[in-house]
């Protein structure tokens, strides 16, 4: 798996996500906190409770960094919405600002997040000029086959 070859730089437009969040860090906490967040989201069928969803894709955002990827940040799990007029109780709204991004495609097994975490390891070691505003993963139709999934990972750039 050579994800460096699959990195492209592009621009994204601003969009809104409604979902749930947790505060975590890459000090071992995320390995515990993120599966709990996913469990809450999936077991509560929260996707179906988000009004004005644009599609069935699930977004996992990493934002409100205290510094770089070694510092605490918010993880938000939710869906892109066309309207922010109705935010369900217990959920939050987050606006992802228009920005320049590096897009990676993680390919492989999602069992224990293998393909995704391996791509993150490469991103953390890369020389990207990251802005640490909002990074995110998109779980769409291509991630339904958990053994042969594709997940887009967007990294905000300065």
FENLIN-V526633 format. One line per field, one symbol per residue. burial: b if it has 16 or more other ideal C-beta (glycine too) atoms within 10 Angstrom, else e. A space follows every 50 residues. Layout:
burial = ???
//
This chain:
burial = eebeeebeeeebeebbbbbbbbebbbeeebeeebeebbeebeeeebbeeb eebeeebbbbbbbbbeeebeeebbbbbbbbbeeeeebeeebeebebeebe bbebbbbbebeebebbebbbebbeeeebebbbbbbbbbbeeebeeeeebb bbbbbbbe
//
